[in-house]
Amino acid sequence: MMESQIIFGIDVSSKSSTVCVVNDRIKQGESFRISNDSFGYQKLYEQLNQYLITPLVVFEATGVYSLSLQAFLEDYHIKYLKLNPLKAKKLMDNNLRHNKTDKVDAYRLALIQFNAPQKLRDPQPREYHELQNASRYYEELTRSIVTTKNQLHRNLQSTFPQIEEILSHPSGRIYWALVSLFPHAGYVLEKNETQVTQMLNSISGIGQQRARYLTTRLYAFAREAYPYDSKDSIIVRAIQRNISNLFSLQQERDYVINYMEKLAKAVNARALSIYLSIPGVARI
C-alpha cells in the first residue's frame, strides 16, 4: 500500500512549473502554475499544507531547471520522487492509457506513481551535487588549457617555433616560464650568454648546470630561427598573454583537484570512487 494517496505532479519548465493535485487517481480541481522561485514555492507550500495526509511530489529531472524545486523540497523535508524523463515516458507508455502523441505532463506524472509505484529514495547529500559541479568545472578548465596551448603553438610559429623543442615536452610550468622570457628568437640574440643563464636560473626548478645547458640550446635554436614577425609584433604580446592564461588556468585546476579530493574524502567511499574516475585527478 502506498504511503500517500495524495500526489502533486509537477511539470517543470525553465521559468515556471505546472502543478496538478491527484487524490486516489482523481484530479483535484484545475492545475495551477507557480514560478520557479521563492514566491512560487511558497504558494506550493501553502497548497501542500492543506492536506492532513502528507502529499508526495512527483516531477521529472529537467537538468538545471528542476534543481531549485528539489532544493526547496529537501529544505522543507517534503517527500518527492524525481523521475528520469526517459523512464517517465516508458512508465507512462506501459502503465497509462494514452495517445501516442501525449506528453508526460503534471497529471500523468502523478498517475504514474499511482499505477506503477516507484520506490522512494533518500535525497543524496548535497556534497554529491557539489562534486559533480566541481567535476564539470574541472573539465571546463581542461578544455580551456588545451585551447590555450593550441593558441600558443600557433602564435610561436611566426616568432620562435624552435623553442618548442627546448624541453622533452612543450608544456608545463618550466616550459611556459621559459617561453614567457623568450617569446621571440630576437629576445635570445640581443643578450649575452651570462644574461640568458641568469634569466633561466630565475625559473623555479632549473639549477645552474641545467641553465647553462639550456642557454646553449636556446642560442642554437635562436640562430636557426627565421621569424616572420618582429620581436615588437603584437604576436609577442599574444604569446605572453597565452602564457599568463595557462599559469592561471593550471593554478585554478590544481585548486579544483584539491577541493574535489577533500570533498570526496568527507562524504564516503562512493563519492571517492566518483572522484577517482575523473581523468587526470586520481592522485590519492
C-alpha positions in Angstrom: 0.0 0.0 0.0 1.2 3.5 -0.9 2.4 5.8 1.9 0.5 8.7 0.4 -2.7 8.8 -1.7 -2.3 12.5 -2.5 0.2 13.2 -5.2 1.3 16.5 -6.6 2.5 16.0 -10.1 4.8 18.9 -11.2 5.8 19.6 -14.8 8.9 21.7 -14.6 10.0 24.2 -17.3 12.6 26.8 -17.4 10.8 29.7 -15.6 7.7 28.2 -14.2 6.1 24.8 -13.3 2.6 23.4 -13.7 1.2 21.6 -10.6 -1.6 19.0 -10.7 -3.1 17.5 -7.5 -4.4 14.0 -7.7 -6.2 12.2 -4.9 -6.8 8.4 -5.4 -6.3 8.9 -9.1 -8.9 11.7 -9.2 -7.7 15.1 -10.3 -8.5 17.8 -7.6 -9.6 21.0 -9.3 -7.7 22.8 -12.0 -3.9 22.6 -12.4 -2.1 25.7 -11.3 1.1 27.4 -12.3 3.9 28.5 -10.0 7.1 30.4 -10.7 10.4 28.6 -10.1 11.4 30.9 -7.3 10.8 31.5 -3.6 7.4 33.1 -4.2 6.2 30.2 -6.3 7.5 27.7 -3.8 5.7 29.5 -1.0 2.5 29.1 -3.0 3.3 25.4 -3.4 4.0 25.0 0.3 0.6 26.5 1.2 -1.1 24.0 -1.1 0.8 21.1 0.3 -0.2 22.1 3.8 -3.9 22.0 3.0 -4.0 18.2 3.4 -4.0 16.1 6.6 -2.1 13.4 4.7 1.4 14.4 3.7 1.4 14.6 -0.1 4.1 13.2 -2.3 5.6 15.3 -5.0 6.5 13.7 -8.4 8.5 15.6 -11.1 10.9 14.9 -13.9 14.6 15.7 -13.7 14.9 18.6 -16.2 18.5 19.4 -15.8 19.3 22.7 -14.0 15.7 23.8 -14.2 14.5 21.3 -11.6 17.3 21.8 -9.1 15.6 24.8 -7.5 12.4 22.8 -6.8 14.5 19.9 -5.5 16.4 22.2 -3.1 13.0 23.6 -1.8 11.6 20.1 -1.2 14.7 18.9 0.6 14.9 22.1 2.7 11.3 21.6 3.9 11.6 17.8 4.2 8.9 17.1 1.7 9.0 13.6 0.2 9.5 13.6 -3.6 10.1 11.3 -6.5 12.4 12.6 -9.2 12.0 10.6 -12.5 14.4 10.4 -15.3 12.5 11.7 -18.4 13.1 8.5 -20.4 11.9 6.4 -17.5 8.9 8.6 -17.0 7.9 8.2 -20.7 8.4 4.4 -20.5 6.3 4.2 -17.3 3.6 6.2 -19.0 3.6 4.0 -22.1 3.5 0.8 -20.1 1.0 1.8 -17.4 -1.3 4.6 -18.6 -3.9 4.7 -21.3 -3.0 7.5 -23.6 -2.5 8.5 -27.2 0.9 8.2 -28.8 1.3 11.9 -29.1 0.5 12.6 -25.4 3.3 14.1 -23.4 4.3 13.4 -19.8 2.5 16.3 -18.1 1.9 17.1 -14.4 -1.3 15.0 -14.3 0.3 11.9 -15.9 3.3 12.2 -13.6 1.0 11.9 -10.6 -0.9 8.9 -12.2 2.4 7.1 -12.9 3.1 6.8 -9.2 -0.5 5.5 -8.6 -0.4 2.9 -11.4 3.3 1.9 -11.1 4.6 3.0 -7.7 8.3 3.7 -7.7 10.5 3.2 -4.6 11.3 6.5 -2.9 15.0 7.1 -2.1 16.6 9.3 0.5 17.9 12.5 -1.0 21.6 12.4 -1.9 23.9 14.5 0.2 24.4 17.9 -1.4 28.1 17.0 -1.4 27.4 14.7 -4.4 26.0 17.6 -6.4 28.9 19.8 -5.4 31.3 17.1 -6.5 29.5 17.0 -9.9 29.8 20.8 -10.1 33.5 20.6 -9.4 33.9 17.8 -12.0 32.2 19.9 -14.7 34.3 22.9 -13.8 37.5 20.8 -13.9 36.5 19.6 -17.4 35.9 23.3 -18.5 39.3 24.3 -17.2 40.9 21.3 -19.0 39.3 22.3 -22.3 40.4 25.9 -21.8 44.0 24.7 -21.2 44.0 22.6 -24.4 42.6 25.6 -26.4 45.2 28.0 -25.0 48.1 25.5 -25.6 46.9 25.3 -29.3 46.9 29.1 -29.5 50.4 29.3 -28.0 51.7 26.8 -30.5 50.1 28.7 -33.4 51.5 32.0 -32.3 55.0 30.7 -31.8 55.2 29.6 -35.4 55.9 33.2 -36.6 58.3 34.2 -33.8 60.3 31.2 -32.4 58.9 27.8 -33.4 62.2 26.1 -32.5 61.7 26.8 -28.8 59.1 24.1 -28.7 62.0 21.6 -28.8 63.9 23.1 -25.8 62.4 20.5 -23.4 61.2 17.0 -24.0 57.6 18.2 -23.9 56.4 21.7 -24.9 54.2 22.0 -21.9 54.3 22.6 -18.1 55.3 25.4 -15.8 59.0 25.4 -16.6 58.3 25.5 -20.4 55.8 28.2 -20.1 58.1 30.3 -17.9 60.9 29.8 -20.4 58.7 30.9 -23.3 57.5 33.9 -21.3 61.1 35.1 -21.1 61.9 34.3 -24.7 58.8 34.5 -26.8 60.9 35.6 -29.9 64.2 34.4 -31.1 65.4 38.0 -31.0 65.0 38.1 -27.2 67.8 35.5 -27.0 70.2 37.0 -29.5 70.0 40.5 -28.0 71.5 39.2 -24.7 74.8 37.6 -23.9 75.0 34.0 -22.6 75.6 35.1 -19.0 72.4 37.2 -19.0 70.4 34.3 -20.6 71.8 31.9 -18.0 70.9 34.2 -15.1 67.3 34.6 -16.5 66.9 30.8 -16.8 68.2 30.5 -13.2 65.3 32.6 -12.0 62.9 29.9 -13.1 61.9 27.5 -10.3 63.1 24.0 -11.0 66.1 25.0 -13.2 69.5 24.7 -11.5 72.8 26.2 -12.5 74.0 23.3 -14.6 70.7 22.9 -16.4 70.5 26.7 -17.0 73.9 26.6 -18.8 72.8 23.6 -20.9 69.5 25.3 -21.9 71.4 28.5 -22.7 73.5 26.7 -25.3 70.3 25.1 -26.8 68.5 28.4 -26.8 71.3 30.2 -28.7 71.4 27.3 -31.3 67.7 27.5 -31.8 67.6 31.3 -32.0 70.4 31.4 -34.6 68.4 28.7 -36.6 65.2 30.7 -36.4 64.0 33.0 -39.2 60.9 34.7 -37.7 58.2 36.2 -39.9 57.1 38.6 -37.1 59.4 41.0 -35.4 60.1 41.0 -31.7 58.0 44.2 -31.4 55.0 42.5 -33.0 51.6 42.2 -31.3 52.0 38.4 -31.6 54.7 38.6 -28.9 52.1 40.2 -26.6 49.6 37.5 -27.6 52.2 34.8 -26.6 52.8 36.3 -23.2 49.0 36.5 -22.7 48.7 32.8 -23.6 51.4 32.0 -21.0 49.7 34.1 -18.4 46.4 32.4 -19.1 48.0 29.0 -18.9 49.5 29.7 -15.5 46.2 31.0 -14.2 44.2 28.1 -15.6 46.6 25.5 -14.3 46.6 27.1 -10.8 42.8 27.1 -10.8 42.6 23.5 -11.9 45.0 22.4 -9.2 42.7 24.2 -6.7 39.7 22.3 -8.0 41.6 19.0 -7.8 42.4 19.6 -4.1 38.8 20.7 -3.5 37.4 17.6 -5.0 39.8 15.4 -3.1 38.7 17.0 0.2 35.1 16.8 -0.7 35.2 13.2 -1.8 37.0 12.1 1.4 34.5 14.0 3.5 31.4 12.2 2.0 32.1 8.5 1.7 33.8 5.8 -0.3 31.2 6.1 -3.2 32.0 9.8 -3.6 35.7 9.0 -3.5 35.2 6.5 -6.3 33.5 9.2 -8.4 36.4 11.5 -7.8 39.0 8.8 -8.7 37.2 8.1 -12.0 37.8 11.6 -13.3 40.7 11.6 -15.8 43.9 13.3 -14.5 42.9 13.6 -10.9 43.4 10.1 -9.4 46.1 11.1 -7.0 45.1 9.6 -3.7 
